Amino acid sequence: MSQRSRHDVWVVEDDRALMQGLLTLMGEHGFRTRGFTDPSRALREALRRPPRVLVTDYKMPGLDGVELARRLREELGPEVPRLYLVSGERLRRVELTHFDQVMRKPFRFHDLLAIIDRNLAGPRRPASHRRMRRVGPRSKAVGGEDR
């Protein structure tokens, strides 16, 4: 059994064909996978038993990928999975801080696989949104205003 096979990778994508394709390819590369077309259900399940990795689309009905990531980070804290966004949409910088990595659609599967492999192998860096919050108050205290 490879090291990789112990990792759960979830895919949240409302395009059923794309989701199934990603699940199939990741499964063939040794990942245990689970897919969701309903992001609200993925959120409920992840709060009960977080995966190691969650790959999500941005635009989905009901709950978009940014809100899904924000809520997971808020609720799970240090237990949050590694979060990857795949999207063709342009997002604001603050929205991107919820993710460990962002890939633009269309993307090549082996690029996504390499990113997941590399990030699972190394230590996790602190989430950028936490770093931004720590810097914000210091800027106010030192300079008196946000710049």
SVG drawing of the C-alpha trace seen along z (x, -y; Angstrom):
<svg xmlns="http://www.w3.org/2000/svg" viewBox="-29 -57 37 59">
<polyline fill="none" stroke="black" stroke-width="0.4" points="0.0,0.0 1.5,-3.3 1.8,-6.3 -0.7,-8.2 -3.5,-5.6 -4.1,-6.6 -5.2,-10.1 -8.8,-11.1 -9.4,-13.5 -12.9,-14.9 -14.1,-16.7 -16.9,-19.2 -18.1,-20.0 -21.6,-20.6 -20.6,-19.4 -21.2,-15.7 -19.0,-14.6 -16.0,-16.6 -16.4,-15.4 -16.6,-11.8 -13.5,-12.2 -11.5,-13.7 -12.5,-11.0 -11.7,-8.2 -8.2,-9.7 -7.4,-10.3 -8.5,-6.8 -6.3,-5.4 -3.4,-7.3 -3.9,-5.7 -6.1,-8.2 -9.3,-7.3 -11.9,-9.6 -15.4,-10.9 -17.4,-13.3 -20.2,-15.8 -22.3,-17.7 -24.0,-19.5 -21.6,-21.8 -23.8,-22.0 -23.7,-18.3 -20.0,-18.3 -19.7,-20.9 -21.9,-18.8 -19.9,-15.7 -16.5,-17.5 -17.5,-19.0 -18.2,-15.4 -15.1,-13.8 -12.7,-16.1 -10.8,-14.7 -7.1,-15.4 -7.8,-17.3 -10.8,-19.0 -10.9,-20.2 -13.8,-22.5 -15.2,-24.5 -16.1,-28.1 -19.6,-28.7 -22.1,-26.2 -25.7,-26.4 -26.5,-27.3 -23.0,-27.6 -20.0,-28.7 -16.5,-27.3 -15.2,-30.4 -18.0,-30.2 -17.4,-26.5 -13.7,-27.1 -14.4,-30.0 -16.8,-27.9 -14.5,-24.9 -11.6,-27.1 -13.8,-28.8 -15.4,-25.6 -12.4,-23.2 -9.5,-25.5 -6.2,-23.5 -8.1,-20.4 -9.1,-22.0 -8.3,-20.0 -5.9,-21.3 -8.2,-23.3 -7.8,-23.6 -10.0,-25.8 -10.4,-25.0 -12.2,-27.8 -12.4,-29.7 -13.7,-32.8 -11.7,-35.8 -11.7,-36.1 -10.7,-38.9 -7.4,-38.5 -9.2,-38.2 -11.3,-35.3 -8.2,-33.4 -6.7,-33.5 -9.1,-30.7 -7.2,-28.2 -3.9,-26.4 -3.8,-26.5 -5.9,-27.9 -5.9,-26.3 -7.5,-28.1 -9.8,-26.1 -9.1,-24.6 -6.2,-22.8 -4.2,-19.6 -5.0,-16.8 -1.4,-15.8 -0.7,-19.4 -3.4,-19.1 -2.1,-15.7 1.4,-17.0 0.3,-19.9 -1.7,-17.6 1.3,-15.1 3.7,-17.9 1.5,-19.5 0.7,-16.3 4.4,-15.4 5.5,-18.6 4.6,-20.5 1.6,-22.7 2.1,-26.4 -0.2,-28.7 -3.2,-29.8 -2.6,-33.2 -5.9,-34.7 -4.5,-34.1 -1.3,-35.9 -3.3,-38.8 -5.4,-39.1 -2.2,-39.2 -0.7,-41.9 -3.8,-44.1 -4.0,-45.1 -0.2,-45.8 -0.5,-48.2 -3.2,-50.1 -1.3,-50.2 1.9,-51.4 0.6,-53.7 -2.8,-54.6 -4.5,-53.7 -4.7,-51.0 -2.6,-51.6"/>
</svg>
